[in-house]
Amino acid sequence: MNNHLRGLREGQGWSQGELAERLEVSRQTVNALETGKYDPSLPLAFRIARLFGQSIESIFLPEN
Amino acid sequence: MNVLARYWNGLSPALQRYYRASLWPSLLLVAMALLHEWATRQPAMAPAWRIAFALGPVLCVGWVFACYLRFLRDCDELERRIELDALAWAGGLGFLGAWAAIFLLDAGVAAWPAKKLAAMLGLLLIVGYVLARALLHRRYP
C-alpha cells in the first residue's frame, strides 16, 4: 500500500521520532510505514488519520 | 561506553523495559546454574536437594519467559510482528531439528546422548531466534 505519510510528517516539521512519539509506536514502525514496507493495523491507521485531521483513504492508497 | 549508550537509546521503550525487567532473573539464572553445577559435585547430597538445585534454574527461565510475554504485550505492532516471525522461525527450525534427530536416532546412524541432544536443540532454538530477529530488523531499519 502507498501512503502520503512522509509528506504529511514533513509538512508538520516533525522528525520520524517525534511522529513515533505522538503515535505511541517506535521510530522503526514510522520508517517502515513511510517506505511502504509495512501496512498499519486499522487502529493505527485511525490514529494516524486523526493526528493529521484527514480520512484514512486520503492518506493510504491501494497500490493499483 | 558511548556505543553502548547509543545502542541503548536506539532501542524501543518496550525493549528497554524488557531488558531492565529481565536483568534480575537473568543474573539469578546464572547464580542458580552455578549452584546446580556445585550440587552435581556433591555425591552425599539428598535427592530432594538435588531436584531442588536442578529445577532452580528452570524457575528463573520461567521468570525471564514471563518478562518476555509482558514485552510482547507491551511492544508496538511492527515490533510484535518481528518477534512473532522470529519465534515462528525458531520454532520451525527447532521442530525440524527434533524430527531429524528422532529419525536419525531411530535409523541407528546417530547415537547422541540425551543431554547433548537436548542442549543442541535448545541452542538451535536460540540461534534460530537470534538470526531470524536480526534479519527481520534489517528488513525494517
N, CA and C atoms of all chains as a GROMACS GRO file, in nm:
protein
  615
    1MET      N    1   0.084  -0.119   0.000
    1MET     CA    2   0.000   0.000   0.000
    1MET      C    3   0.088   0.126   0.000
    2ASN      N    4   0.052   0.225  -0.082
    2ASN     CA    5   0.124   0.352  -0.082
    2ASN      C    6   0.059   0.447   0.021
    3ASN      N    7   0.138   0.547   0.060
    3ASN     CA    8   0.079   0.645   0.154
    3ASN      C    9   0.151   0.780   0.145
    4HIS      N   10   0.086   0.882   0.199
    4HIS     CA   11   0.143   1.018   0.198
    4HIS      C   12   0.202   1.055   0.334
    5LEU      N   13   0.237   0.956   0.411
    5LEU     CA   14   0.276   0.982   0.549
    5LEU      C   15   0.400   1.072   0.559
    6ARG      N   16   0.502   1.043   0.474
    6ARG     CA   17   0.625   1.122   0.483
    6ARG      C   18   0.596   1.271   0.456
    7GLY      N   19   0.519   1.296   0.350
    7GLY     CA   20   0.485   1.435   0.316
    7GLY      C   21   0.408   1.503   0.429
    8LEU      N   22   0.314   1.432   0.487
    8LEU     CA   23   0.235   1.489   0.597
    8LEU      C   24   0.323   1.519   0.717
    9ARG      N   25   0.413   1.426   0.746
    9ARG     CA   26   0.503   1.446   0.862
    9ARG      C   27   0.595   1.565   0.837
   10GLU      N   28   0.655   1.570   0.717
   10GLU     CA   29   0.747   1.680   0.686
   10GLU      C   30   0.672   1.814   0.683
   11GLY      N   31   0.547   1.808   0.640
   11GLY     CA   32   0.464   1.929   0.640
   11GLY      C   33   0.447   1.988   0.780
   12GLN      N   34   0.447   1.902   0.879
   12GLN     CA   35   0.434   1.947   1.018
   12GLN      C   36   0.571   1.980   1.079
   13GLY      N   37   0.678   1.947   1.005
   13GLY     CA   38   0.814   1.972   1.057
   13GLY      C   39   0.855   1.875   1.165
   14TRP      N   40   0.797   1.757   1.165
   14TRP     CA   41   0.830   1.657   1.268
   14TRP      C   42   0.934   1.559   1.216
   15SER      N   43   1.017   1.511   1.304
   15SER     CA   44   1.109   1.402   1.270
   15SER      C   45   1.032   1.270   1.284
   16GLN      N   46   1.093   1.164   1.233
   16GLN     CA   47   1.028   1.033   1.248
   16GLN      C   48   1.008   0.999   1.395
   17GLY      N   49   1.108   1.034   1.477
   17GLY     CA   50   1.100   1.006   1.620
   17GLY      C   51   0.985   1.081   1.685
   18GLU      N   52   0.966   1.207   1.643
   18GLU     CA   53   0.857   1.288   1.701
   18GLU      C   54   0.720   1.231   1.663
   19LEU      N   55   0.707   1.192   1.535
   19LEU     CA   56   0.580   1.132   1.492
   19LEU      C   57   0.556   1.000   1.567
   20ALA      N   58   0.664   0.923   1.584
   20ALA     CA   59   0.653   0.795   1.655
   20ALA      C   60   0.601   0.819   1.797
   21GLU      N   61   0.654   0.922   1.862
   21GLU     CA   62   0.610   0.953   1.999
   21GLU      C   63   0.463   0.989   2.003
   22ARG      N   64   0.420   1.070   1.906
   22ARG     CA   65   0.279   1.112   1.902
   22ARG      C   66   0.185   0.994   1.876
   23LEU      N   67   0.236   0.897   1.798
   23LEU     CA   68   0.151   0.781   1.765
   23LEU      C   69   0.169   0.666   1.865
   24GLU      N   70   0.264   0.684   1.957
   24GLU     CA   71   0.298   0.580   2.056
   24GLU      C   72   0.341   0.450   1.989
   25VAL      N   73   0.428   0.466   1.888
   25VAL     CA   74   0.490   0.350   1.824
   25VAL      C   75   0.641   0.376   1.817
   26SER      N   76   0.719   0.278   1.768
   26SER     CA   77   0.863   0.300   1.758
   26SER      C   78   0.897   0.377   1.630
   27ARG      N   79   1.016   0.440   1.627
   27ARG     CA   80   1.060   0.511   1.507
   27ARG      C   81   1.072   0.413   1.390
   28GLN      N   82   1.109   0.290   1.423
   28GLN     CA   83   1.121   0.184   1.322
   28GLN      C   84   0.986   0.162   1.251
   29THR      N   85   0.877   0.168   1.326
   29THR     CA   86   0.744   0.149   1.268
   29THR      C   87   0.711   0.263   1.172
   30VAL      N   88   0.743   0.387   1.215
   30VAL     CA   89   0.716   0.503   1.128
   30VAL      C   90   0.795   0.490   0.999
   31ASN      N   91   0.922   0.452   1.010
   31ASN     CA   92   1.006   0.437   0.890
   31ASN      C   93   0.950   0.328   0.799
   32ALA      N   94   0.909   0.215   0.857
   32ALA     CA   95   0.855   0.105   0.776
   32ALA      C   96   0.724   0.146   0.708
   33LEU      N   97   0.644   0.229   0.776
   33LEU     CA   98   0.518   0.278   0.716
   33LEU      C   99   0.550   0.371   0.598
   34GLU      N  100   0.645   0.464   0.621
   34GLU     CA  101   0.676   0.562   0.518
   34GLU      C  102   0.735   0.499   0.393
   35THR      N  103   0.814   0.393   0.412
   35THR     CA  104   0.878   0.329   0.297
   35THR      C  105   0.787   0.221   0.235
   36GLY      N  106   0.667   0.207   0.289
   36GLY     CA  107   0.571   0.112   0.233
   36GLY      C  108   0.604  -0.034   0.260
   37LYS      N  109   0.696  -0.057   0.356
   37LYS     CA  110   0.732  -0.196   0.388
   37LYS      C  111   0.634  -0.260   0.485
   38TYR      N  112   0.553  -0.177   0.545
   38TYR     CA  113   0.461  -0.229   0.646
   38TYR      C  114   0.328  -0.153   0.638
   39ASP      N  115   0.219  -0.228   0.637
   39ASP     CA  116   0.086  -0.166   0.637
   39ASP      C  117   0.034  -0.164   0.780
   40PRO      N  118  -0.019  -0.049   0.823
   40PRO     CA  119  -0.061  -0.040   0.964
   40PRO      C  120  -0.189  -0.119   0.991
   41SER      N  121  -0.210  -0.150   1.118
   41SER     CA  122  -0.337  -0.210   1.158
   41SER      C  123  -0.444  -0.102   1.147
   42LEU      N  124  -0.569  -0.141   1.153
   42LEU     CA  125  -0.678  -0.042   1.143
   42LEU      C  126  -0.673   0.060   1.258
   43PRO      N  127  -0.651   0.015   1.384
   43PRO     CA  128  -0.644   0.116   1.493
   43PRO      C  129  -0.531   0.217   1.471
   44LEU      N  130  -0.415   0.170   1.422
   44LEU     CA  131  -0.304   0.265   1.399
   44LEU      C  132  -0.337   0.358   1.282
   45ALA      N  133  -0.400   0.305   1.178
   45ALA     CA  134  -0.439   0.388   1.064
   45ALA      C  135  -0.536   0.497   1.110
   46PHE      N  136  -0.627   0.464   1.200
   46PHE     CA  137  -0.720   0.564   1.253
   46PHE      C  138  -0.646   0.670   1.335
   47ARG      N  139  -0.546   0.624   1.415
   47ARG     CA  140  -0.469   0.721   1.496
   47ARG      C  141  -0.396   0.820   1.404
   48ILE      N  142  -0.337   0.765   1.295
   48ILE     CA  143  -0.263   0.850   1.201
   48ILE      C  144  -0.360   0.951   1.136
   49ALA      N  145  -0.474   0.899   1.092
   49ALA     CA  146  -0.571   0.987   1.025
   49ALA      C  147  -0.618   1.097   1.119
   50ARG      N  148  -0.645   1.058   1.246
   50ARG     CA  149  -0.693   1.156   1.344
   50ARG      C  150  -0.585   1.262   1.372
   51LEU      N  151  -0.459   1.216   1.380
   51LEU     CA  152  -0.349   1.308   1.410
   51LEU      C  153  -0.335   1.415   1.302
   52PHE      N  154  -0.353   1.373   1.176
   52PHE     CA  155  -0.336   1.469   1.066
   52PHE      C  156  -0.469   1.531   1.022
   53GLY      N  157  -0.577   1.495   1.087
   53GLY     CA  158  -0.708   1.552   1.055
   53GLY      C  159  -0.755   1.516   0.915
   54GLN      N  160  -0.723   1.396   0.870
   54GLN     CA  161  -0.766   1.353   0.736
   54GLN      C  162  -0.832   1.216   0.745
   55SER      N  163  -0.892   1.174   0.635
   55SER     CA  164  -0.952   1.040   0.634
   55SER      C  165  -0.843   0.937   0.601
   56ILE      N  166  -0.870   0.813   0.640
   56ILE     CA  167  -0.772   0.706   0.615
   56ILE      C  168  -0.744   0.693   0.466
   57GLU      N  169  -0.850   0.698   0.384
   57GLU     CA  170  -0.830   0.674   0.241
   57GLU      C  171  -0.760   0.790   0.170
   58SER      N  172  -0.752   0.905   0.235
   58SER     CA  173  -0.676   1.014   0.172
   58SER      C  174  -0.527   1.003   0.206
   59ILE      N  175  -0.493   0.922   0.307
   59ILE     CA  176  -0.352   0.902   0.344
   59ILE      C  177  -0.298   0.772   0.284
   60PHE      N  178  -0.377   0.667   0.290
   60PHE     CA  179  -0.333   0.536   0.242
   60PHE      C  180  -0.406   0.502   0.112
   61LEU      N  181  -0.325   0.462   0.012
   61LEU     CA  182  -0.382   0.433  -0.120
   61LEU      C  183  -0.347   0.291  -0.161
   62PRO      N  184  -0.443   0.218  -0.216
   62PRO     CA  185  -0.410   0.084  -0.265
   62PRO      C  186  -0.312   0.094  -0.383
   63GLU      N  187  -0.226  -0.009  -0.400
   63GLU     CA  188  -0.119   0.002  -0.500
   63GLU      C  189  -0.169   0.010  -0.642
   64ASN      N  190  -0.282  -0.057  -0.673
   64ASN     CA  191  -0.332  -0.048  -0.812
   64ASN      C  192  -0.432   0.066  -0.820
   65MET      N  193   3.170   0.272   2.579
   65MET     CA  194   3.060   0.321   2.662
   65MET      C  195   2.961   0.401   2.578
   66ASN      N  196   3.021   0.486   2.489
   66ASN     CA  197   2.940   0.567   2.400
   66ASN      C  198   2.855   0.480   2.307
   67VAL      N  199   2.919   0.371   2.259
   67VAL     CA  200   2.850   0.279   2.168
   67VAL      C  201   2.732   0.213   2.240
   68LEU      N  202   2.760   0.173   2.365
   68LEU     CA  203   2.655   0.109   2.446
   68LEU      C  204   2.537   0.205   2.469
   69ALA      N  205   2.571   0.330   2.502
   69ALA     CA  206   2.467   0.430   2.528
   69ALA      C  207   2.386   0.455   2.401
   70ARG      N  208   2.455   0.460   2.285
   70ARG     CA  209   2.384   0.483   2.158
   70ARG      C  210   2.292   0.364   2.127
   71TYR      N  211   2.345   0.242   2.154
   71TYR     CA  212   2.265   0.121   2.131
   71TYR      C  213   2.141   0.124   2.220
   72TRP      N  214   2.162   0.160   2.346
   72TRP     CA  215   2.051   0.162   2.443
   72TRP      C  216   1.946   0.264   2.401
   73ASN      N  217   1.991   0.383   2.358
   73ASN     CA  218   1.896   0.487   2.318
   73ASN      C  219   1.823   0.452   2.189
   74GLY      N  220   1.884   0.366   2.108
   74GLY     CA  221   1.820   0.325   1.983
   74GLY      C  222   1.713   0.219   2.002
   75LEU      N  223   1.708   0.160   2.122
   75LEU     CA  224   1.608   0.056   2.148
   75LEU      C  225   1.471   0.119   2.171
   76SER      N  226   1.368   0.042   2.140
   76SER     CA  227   1.232   0.092   2.165
   76SER      C  228   1.209   0.094   2.317
   77PRO      N  229   1.117   0.179   2.365
   77PRO     CA  230   1.090   0.183   2.510
   77PRO      C  231   1.049   0.046   2.566
   78ALA      N  232   0.971  -0.030   2.485
   78ALA     CA  233   0.926  -0.162   2.532
   78ALA      C  234   1.046  -0.256   2.551
   79LEU      N  235   1.141  -0.250   2.457
   79LEU     CA  236   1.258  -0.337   2.466
   79LEU      C  237   1.347  -0.296   2.585
   80GLN      N  238   1.357  -0.164   2.608
   80GLN     CA  239   1.433  -0.116   2.725
   80GLN      C  240   1.370  -0.168   2.854
   81ARG      N  241   1.236  -0.161   2.860
   81ARG     CA  242   1.167  -0.209   2.980
   81ARG      C  243   1.190  -0.360   2.998
   82TYR      N  244   1.188  -0.434   2.885
   82TYR     CA  245   1.208  -0.580   2.891
   82TYR      C  246   1.349  -0.612   2.941
   83TYR      N  247   1.448  -0.542   2.887
   83TYR     CA  248   1.587  -0.569   2.930
   83TYR      C  249   1.603  -0.538   3.078
   84ARG      N  250   1.542  -0.426   3.122
   84ARG     CA  251   1.552  -0.390   3.264
   84ARG      C  252   1.483  -0.496   3.352
   85ALA      N  253   1.364  -0.540   3.306
   85ALA     CA  254   1.286  -0.636   3.387
   85ALA      C  255   1.354  -0.773   3.392
   86SER      N  256   1.423  -0.810   3.283
   86SER     CA  257   1.480  -0.946   3.279
   86SER      C  258   1.624  -0.951   3.334
   87LEU      N  259   1.676  -0.836   3.380
   87LEU     CA  260   1.813  -0.834   3.431
   87LEU      C  261   1.827  -0.922   3.556
   88TRP      N  262   1.737  -0.900   3.654
   88TRP     CA  263   1.747  -0.975   3.780
   88TRP      C  264   1.725  -1.124   3.761
   89PRO      N  265   1.617  -1.166   3.690
   89PRO     CA  266   1.602  -1.312   3.669
   89PRO      C  267   1.719  -1.372   3.593
   90SER      N  268   1.781  -1.296   3.501
   90SER     CA  269   1.896  -1.350   3.425
   90SER      C  270   2.016  -1.370   3.517
   91LEU      N  271   2.040  -1.271   3.605
   91LEU     CA  272   2.152  -1.283   3.699
   91LEU      C  273   2.127  -1.400   3.795
   92LEU      N  274   2.001  -1.410   3.840
   92LEU     CA  275   1.964  -1.520   3.929
   92LEU      C  276   1.981  -1.654   3.858
   93LEU      N  277   1.950  -1.657   3.729
   93LEU     CA  278   1.965  -1.780   3.650
   93LEU      C  279   2.111  -1.826   3.648
   94VAL      N  280   2.202  -1.731   3.628
   94VAL     CA  281   2.345  -1.764   3.627
   94VAL      C  282   2.386  -1.818   3.764
   95ALA      N  283   2.340  -1.750   3.871
   95ALA     CA  284   2.374  -1.793   4.007
   95ALA      C  285   2.319  -1.933   4.034
   96MET      N  286   2.194  -1.958   3.993
   96MET     CA  287   2.132  -2.089   4.017
   96MET      C  288   2.200  -2.198   3.936
   97ALA      N  289   2.242  -2.164   3.814
   97ALA     CA  290   2.311  -2.263   3.730
   97ALA      C  291   2.446  -2.300   3.793
   98LEU      N  292   2.514  -2.199   3.850
   98LEU     CA  293   2.642  -2.226   3.918
   98LEU      C  294   2.618  -2.313   4.042
   99LEU      N  295   2.511  -2.282   4.118
   99LEU     CA  296   2.476  -2.363   4.236
   99LEU      C  297   2.446  -2.507   4.195
  100HIS      N  298   2.375  -2.521   4.083
  100HIS     CA  299   2.342  -2.656   4.032
  100HIS      C  300   2.471  -2.731   3.998
  101GLU      N  301   2.565  -2.661   3.934
  101GLU     CA  302   2.693  -2.724   3.899
  101GLU      C  303   2.765  -2.772   4.024
  102TRP      N  304   2.760  -2.687   4.127
  102TRP     CA  305   2.823  -2.722   4.255
  102TRP      C  306   2.753  -2.845   4.316
  103ALA      N  307   2.618  -2.846   4.307
  103ALA     CA  308   2.541  -2.955   4.368
  103ALA      C  309   2.570  -3.090   4.300
  104THR      N  310   2.596  -3.084   4.169
  104THR     CA  311   2.623  -3.211   4.098
  104THR      C  312   2.755  -3.274   4.144
  105ARG      N  313   2.840  -3.193   4.208
  105ARG     CA  314   2.969  -3.244   4.256
  105ARG      C  315   2.963  -3.286   4.403
  106GLN      N  316   2.842  -3.293   4.460
  106GLN     CA  317   2.825  -3.332   4.600
  106GLN      C  318   2.756  -3.469   4.604
  107PRO      N  319   2.830  -3.578   4.603
  107PRO     CA  320   2.768  -3.711   4.594
  107PRO      C  321   2.681  -3.746   4.716
  108ALA      N  322   2.708  -3.683   4.832
  108ALA     CA  323   2.632  -3.719   4.954
  108ALA      C  324   2.500  -3.643   4.964
  109MET      N  325   2.472  -3.554   4.870
  109MET     CA  326   2.352  -3.470   4.880
  109MET      C  327   2.223  -3.552   4.861
  110ALA      N  328   2.121  -3.522   4.943
  110ALA     CA  329   1.994  -3.595   4.935
  110ALA      C  330   1.925  -3.566   4.801
  111PRO      N  331   1.850  -3.665   4.748
  111PRO     CA  332   1.784  -3.647   4.617
  111PRO      C  333   1.690  -3.525   4.614
  112ALA      N  334   1.623  -3.498   4.726
  112ALA     CA  335   1.530  -3.383   4.729
  112ALA      C  336   1.605  -3.254   4.700
  113TRP      N  337   1.723  -3.238   4.761
  113TRP     CA  338   1.802  -3.117   4.738
  113TRP      C  339   1.854  -3.114   4.594
  114ARG      N  340   1.890  -3.234   4.548
  114ARG     CA  341   1.940  -3.246   4.410
  114ARG      C  342   1.833  -3.197   4.310
  115ILE      N  343   1.709  -3.239   4.336
  115ILE     CA  344   1.598  -3.197   4.249
  115ILE      C  345   1.579  -3.045   4.258
  116ALA      N  346   1.585  -2.995   4.382
  116ALA     CA  347   1.566  -2.850   4.403
  116ALA      C  348   1.672  -2.771   4.327
  117PHE      N  349   1.798  -2.815   4.336
  117PHE     CA  350   1.907  -2.743   4.268
  117PHE      C  351   1.896  -2.758   4.116
  118ALA      N  352   1.840  -2.871   4.071
  118ALA     CA  353   1.826  -2.892   3.926
  118ALA      C  354   1.713  -2.806   3.868
  119LEU      N  355   1.606  -2.787   3.948
  119LEU     CA  356   1.490  -2.713   3.895
  119LEU      C  357   1.496  -2.564   3.926
  120GLY      N  358   1.588  -2.523   4.011
  120GLY     CA  359   1.604  -2.380   4.042
  120GLY      C  360   1.626  -2.295   3.917
  121PRO      N  361   1.722  -2.333   3.832
  121PRO     CA  362   1.744  -2.254   3.710
  121PRO      C  363   1.620  -2.250   3.619
  122VAL      N  364   1.540  -2.358   3.622
  122VAL     CA  365   1.421  -2.362   3.536
  122VAL      C  366   1.321  -2.256   3.579
  123LEU      N  367   1.310  -2.236   3.712
  123LEU     CA  368   1.219  -2.131   3.762
  123LEU      C  369   1.263  -1.994   3.711
  124CYS      N  370   1.397  -1.974   3.708
  124CYS     CA  371   1.449  -1.844   3.660
  124CYS      C  372   1.418  -1.826   3.512
  125VAL      N  373   1.431  -1.935   3.434
  125VAL     CA  374   1.397  -1.928   3.291
  125VAL      C  375   1.249  -1.892   3.276
  126GLY      N  376   1.164  -1.951   3.364
  126GLY     CA  377   1.021  -1.919   3.362
  126GLY      C  378   0.997  -1.772   3.391
  127TRP      N  379   1.075  -1.716   3.482
  127TRP     CA  380   1.063  -1.573   3.517
  127TRP      C  381   1.100  -1.487   3.396
  128VAL      N  382   1.212  -1.523   3.329
  128VAL     CA  383   1.253  -1.450   3.208
  128VAL      C  384   1.142  -1.461   3.102
  129PHE      N  385   1.085  -1.580   3.089
  129PHE     CA  386   0.979  -1.602   2.990
  129PHE      C  387   0.857  -1.513   3.021
  130ALA      N  388   0.824  -1.501   3.150
  130ALA     CA  389   0.712  -1.414   3.190
  130ALA      C  390   0.742  -1.269   3.150
  131CYS      N  391   0.869  -1.226   3.168
  131CYS     CA  392   0.908  -1.090   3.127
  131CYS      C  393   0.891  -1.075   2.976
  132TYR      N  394   0.928  -1.180   2.901
  132TYR     CA  395   0.920  -1.175   2.755
  132TYR      C  396   0.773  -1.164   2.711
  133LEU      N  397   0.684  -1.240   2.778
  133LEU     CA  398   0.541  -1.233   2.743
  133LEU      C  399   0.487  -1.092   2.769
  134ARG      N  400   0.534  -1.032   2.880
  134ARG     CA  401   0.491  -0.895   2.911
  134ARG      C  402   0.541  -0.799   2.803
  135PHE      N  403   0.666  -0.823   2.757
  135PHE     CA  404   0.723  -0.739   2.650
  135PHE      C  405   0.640  -0.752   2.522
  136LEU      N  406   0.597  -0.876   2.490
  136LEU     CA  407   0.517  -0.896   2.368
  136LEU      C  408   0.386  -0.818   2.372
  137ARG      N  409   0.327  -0.808   2.493
  137ARG     CA  410   0.203  -0.731   2.506
  137ARG      C  411   0.231  -0.581   2.503
  138ASP      N  412   0.354  -0.544   2.544
  138ASP     CA  413   0.392  -0.404   2.561
  138ASP      C  414   0.437  -0.339   2.430
  139CYS      N  415   0.497  -0.420   2.338
  139CYS     CA  416   0.562  -0.359   2.221
  139CYS      C  417   0.460  -0.316   2.115
  140ASP      N  418   0.505  -0.234   2.020
  140ASP     CA  419   0.412  -0.186   1.918
  140ASP      C  420   0.393  -0.293   1.810
  141GLU      N  421   0.303  -0.266   1.715
  141GLU     CA  422   0.259  -0.375   1.626
  141GLU      C  423   0.368  -0.428   1.535
  142LEU      N  424   0.458  -0.341   1.485
  142LEU     CA  425   0.565  -0.392   1.397
  142LEU      C  426   0.665  -0.475   1.478
  143GLU      N  427   0.698  -0.423   1.597
  143GLU     CA  428   0.791  -0.495   1.684
  143GLU      C  429   0.735  -0.634   1.719
  144ARG      N  430   0.604  -0.639   1.747
  144ARG     CA  431   0.540  -0.766   1.781
  144ARG      C  432   0.542  -0.861   1.662
  145ARG      N  433   0.522  -0.804   1.543
  145ARG     CA  434   0.525  -0.887   1.422
  145ARG      C  435   0.664  -0.947   1.402
  146ILE      N  436   0.769  -0.864   1.424
  146ILE     CA  437   0.907  -0.912   1.410
  146ILE      C  438   0.932  -1.025   1.512
  147GLU      N  439   0.889  -1.001   1.636
  147GLU     CA  440   0.912  -1.102   1.741
  147GLU      C  441   0.839  -1.232   1.708
  148LEU      N  442   0.713  -1.222   1.664
  148LEU     CA  443   0.636  -1.343   1.636
  148LEU      C  444   0.693  -1.417   1.515
  149ASP      N  445   0.740  -1.341   1.414
  149ASP     CA  446   0.805  -1.405   1.298
  149ASP      C  447   0.931  -1.479   1.342
  150ALA      N  448   1.010  -1.412   1.426
  150ALA     CA  449   1.136  -1.473   1.474
  150ALA      C  450   1.106  -1.599   1.555
  151LEU      N  451   1.001  -1.591   1.640
  151LEU     CA  452   0.963  -1.708   1.720
  151LEU      C  453   0.916  -1.822   1.630
  152ALA      N  454   0.841  -1.788   1.524
  152ALA     CA  455   0.793  -1.891   1.431
  152ALA      C  456   0.911  -1.958   1.360
  153TRP      N  457   1.008  -1.878   1.316
  153TRP     CA  458   1.126  -1.935   1.252
  153TRP      C  459   1.203  -2.025   1.348
  154ALA      N  460   1.222  -1.975   1.470
  154ALA     CA  461   1.297  -2.054   1.569
  154ALA      C  462   1.224  -2.184   1.601
  155GLY      N  463   1.091  -2.173   1.620
  155GLY     CA  464   1.012  -2.292   1.649
  155GLY      C  465   1.017  -2.391   1.534
  156GLY      N  466   1.008  -2.340   1.412
  156GLY     CA  467   1.013  -2.427   1.294
  156GLY      C  468   1.147  -2.498   1.281
  157LEU      N  469   1.255  -2.421   1.302
  157LEU     CA  470   1.389  -2.482   1.294
  157LEU      C  471   1.408  -2.586   1.404
  158GLY      N  472   1.362  -2.552   1.525
  158GLY     CA  473   1.372  -2.646   1.637
  158GLY      C  474   1.294  -2.774   1.610
  159PHE      N  475   1.174  -2.755   1.554
  159PHE     CA  476   1.087  -2.869   1.521
  159PHE      C  477   1.155  -2.958   1.416
  160LEU      N  478   1.211  -2.895   1.312
  160LEU     CA  479   1.282  -2.971   1.208
  160LEU      C  480   1.400  -3.047   1.269
  161GLY      N  481   1.475  -2.976   1.355
  161GLY     CA  482   1.591  -3.038   1.420
  161GLY      C  483   1.550  -3.158   1.504
  162ALA      N  484   1.438  -3.142   1.579
  162ALA     CA  485   1.392  -3.252   1.665
  162ALA      C  486   1.352  -3.373   1.581
  163TRP      N  487   1.278  -3.347   1.472
  163TRP     CA  488   1.236  -3.459   1.386
  163TRP      C  489   1.356  -3.526   1.321
  164ALA      N  490   1.452  -3.446   1.274
  164ALA     CA  491   1.572  -3.503   1.212
  164ALA      C  492   1.645  -3.591   1.313
  165ALA      N  493   1.658  -3.540   1.437
  165ALA     CA  494   1.728  -3.616   1.541
  165ALA      C  495   1.656  -3.747   1.571
  166ILE      N  496   1.522  -3.740   1.584
  166ILE     CA  497   1.443  -3.861   1.614
  166ILE      C  498   1.464  -3.966   1.505
  167PHE      N  499   1.455  -3.924   1.378
  167PHE     CA  500   1.466  -4.023   1.269
  167PHE      C  501   1.609  -4.076   1.254
  168LEU      N  502   1.708  -3.987   1.275
  168LEU     CA  503   1.847  -4.033   1.265
  168LEU      C  504   1.879  -4.131   1.378
  169LEU      N  505   1.827  -4.101   1.499
  169LEU     CA  506   1.849  -4.193   1.612
  169LEU      C  507   1.779  -4.326   1.586
  170ASP      N  508   1.656  -4.316   1.534
  170ASP     CA  509   1.577  -4.436   1.507
  170ASP      C  510   1.641  -4.522   1.399
  171ALA      N  511   1.704  -4.454   1.301
  171ALA     CA  512   1.768  -4.529   1.191
  171ALA      C  513   1.900  -4.591   1.235
  172GLY      N  514   1.946  -4.554   1.353
  172GLY     CA  515   2.068  -4.612   1.406
  172GLY      C  516   2.195  -4.553   1.346
  173VAL      N  517   2.181  -4.438   1.277
  173VAL     CA  518   2.300  -4.375   1.217
  173VAL      C  519   2.360  -4.269   1.310
  174ALA      N  520   2.292  -4.242   1.420
  174ALA     CA  521   2.346  -4.147   1.518
  174ALA      C  522   2.321  -4.202   1.657
  175ALA      N  523   2.410  -4.167   1.750
  175ALA     CA  524   2.394  -4.216   1.888
  175ALA      C  525   2.432  -4.103   1.984
  176TRP      N  526   2.351  -3.994   1.980
  176TRP     CA  527   2.380  -3.880   2.067
  176TRP      C  528   2.323  -3.904   2.206
  177PRO      N  529   2.397  -3.869   2.310
  177PRO     CA  530   2.339  -3.878   2.445
  177PRO      C  531   2.225  -3.777   2.460
  178ALA      N  532   2.125  -3.813   2.541
  178ALA     CA  533   2.005  -3.729   2.555
  178ALA      C  534   2.040  -3.587   2.600
  179LYS      N  535   2.137  -3.576   2.694
  179LYS     CA  536   2.172  -3.443   2.748
  179LYS      C  537   2.227  -3.353   2.637
  180LYS      N  538   2.316  -3.412   2.556
  180LYS     CA  539   2.377  -3.335   2.447
  180LYS      C  540   2.271  -3.297   2.344
  181LEU      N  541   2.181  -3.391   2.315
  181LEU     CA  542   2.076  -3.365   2.215
  181LEU      C  543   1.984  -3.251   2.261
  182ALA      N  544   1.943  -3.255   2.389
  182ALA     CA  545   1.856  -3.150   2.442
  182ALA      C  546   1.926  -3.014   2.434
  183ALA      N  547   2.057  -3.014   2.468
  183ALA     CA  548   2.133  -2.888   2.464
  183ALA      C  549   2.143  -2.837   2.320
  184MET      N  550   2.165  -2.927   2.225
  184MET     CA  551   2.177  -2.889   2.083
  184MET      C  552   2.045  -2.830   2.033
  185LEU      N  553   1.933  -2.892   2.072
  185LEU     CA  554   1.802  -2.842   2.027
  185LEU      C  555   1.773  -2.704   2.088
  186GLY      N  556   1.811  -2.689   2.215
  186GLY     CA  557   1.795  -2.558   2.281
  186GLY      C  558   1.877  -2.452   2.210
  187LEU      N  559   2.000  -2.489   2.175
  187LEU     CA  560   2.089  -2.395   2.105
  187LEU      C  561   2.032  -2.359   1.968
  188LEU      N  562   1.977  -2.460   1.899
  188LEU     CA  563   1.917  -2.436   1.767
  188LEU      C  564   1.802  -2.337   1.776
  189LEU      N  565   1.720  -2.352   1.882
  189LEU     CA  566   1.608  -2.260   1.903
  189LEU      C  567   1.660  -2.117   1.922
  190ILE      N  568   1.761  -2.103   2.008
  190ILE     CA  569   1.812  -1.969   2.039
  190ILE      C  570   1.878  -1.906   1.916
  191VAL      N  571   1.964  -1.985   1.848
  191VAL     CA  572   2.034  -1.932   1.729
  191VAL      C  573   1.932  -1.897   1.620
  192GLY      N  574   1.831  -1.982   1.602
  192GLY     CA  575   1.727  -1.955   1.502
  192GLY      C  576   1.654  -1.826   1.533
  193TYR      N  577   1.621  -1.804   1.661
  193TYR     CA  578   1.550  -1.682   1.702
  193TYR      C  579   1.637  -1.559   1.679
  194VAL      N  580   1.764  -1.567   1.721
  194VAL     CA  581   1.854  -1.450   1.710
  194VAL      C  582   1.876  -1.415   1.562
  195LEU      N  583   1.901  -1.516   1.478
  195LEU     CA  584   1.927  -1.490   1.336
  195LEU      C  585   1.803  -1.434   1.266
  196ALA      N  586   1.688  -1.496   1.291
  196ALA     CA  587   1.564  -1.450   1.227
  196ALA      C  588   1.532  -1.308   1.270
  197ARG      N  589   1.553  -1.279   1.398
  197ARG     CA  590   1.522  -1.146   1.451
  197ARG      C  591   1.615  -1.041   1.388
  198ALA      N  592   1.746  -1.078   1.376
  198ALA     CA  593   1.842  -0.985   1.317
  198ALA      C  594   1.807  -0.957   1.170
  199LEU      N  595   1.771  -1.062   1.097
  199LEU     CA  596   1.736  -1.044   0.955
  199LEU      C  597   1.610  -0.958   0.940
  200LEU      N  598   1.512  -0.981   1.026
  200LEU     CA  599   1.388  -0.905   1.018
  200LEU      C  600   1.411  -0.758   1.055
  201HIS      N  601   1.501  -0.734   1.152
  201HIS     CA  602   1.530  -0.595   1.188
  201HIS      C  603   1.604  -0.523   1.074
  202ARG      N  604   1.681  -0.599   0.997
  202ARG     CA  605   1.749  -0.538   0.881
  202ARG      C  606   1.646  -0.501   0.774
  203ARG      N  607   1.539  -0.582   0.766
  203ARG     CA  608   1.435  -0.556   0.667
  203ARG      C  609   1.356  -0.429   0.701
  204TYR      N  610   1.341  -0.405   0.831
  204TYR     CA  611   1.269  -0.285   0.876
  204TYR      C  612   1.365  -0.197   0.955
  205PRO      N  613   1.451  -0.120   0.885
  205PRO     CA  614   1.552  -0.043   0.959
  205PRO      C  615   1.492   0.074   1.040
   0.00000   0.00000   0.00000
